[in-house]
Amino acid sequence: MAGKMKPRTRREFLGSSAAMAAAVAIGPSAALAKPDDVVAEIKKLFGDKPLTAGRIKLDLPTIAENGLVVPLNFEVQSPMTDNDYVKAVHFWADGNPNPQVASFNFTPMAPKAAAQIRIRLAQTQNIVAVAEMSDGKLFTAKQEVKVTIGGCGG
């Protein structure tokens, strides 16, 4: 019977599973995005089109006590007509393992280009928004969110 494997107990299985989960959880934190990564992602999506500040109203907390649930509200100024509307709004975070946070697509049938979500932030960082208009123009906004632990600076 040499070479026959002994079945693992439930305790052994759970212990090894917990160790693998910890390794996965720790691994991505070492590879956080940088501001240059966000610039590269925007360039990949839009090429060298010029970005103009304005038209995007971001409503983010300046200090987030819990980085796991940070409220993000936005609205883009647009008449939302057949000839002039917001096609999409994209969000990036320059300190997360994956810089792309969210994307929203709109049509002229939407009454306004606005939404609210909760995002996860790994640390204090900038949130960058880019609105793509139906005429091809791009508008941008950026806001820093300071992520603290239990309300204490960090």
ABEGO torsion letter per residue (X at the ends): XBGBBBBBBAAAAAAAAAAAAAAAAAAAAABBBBAAAAAAAAAAAAEABBBBBEGBBBBBBABBABAABBBBBBBBBBAGBAABBBABBBBBBAABABABABBBBBBAABABBBBBBBBBBABBBBBBBBBBBAAGBBBBBBBBBBBBBGGBBX
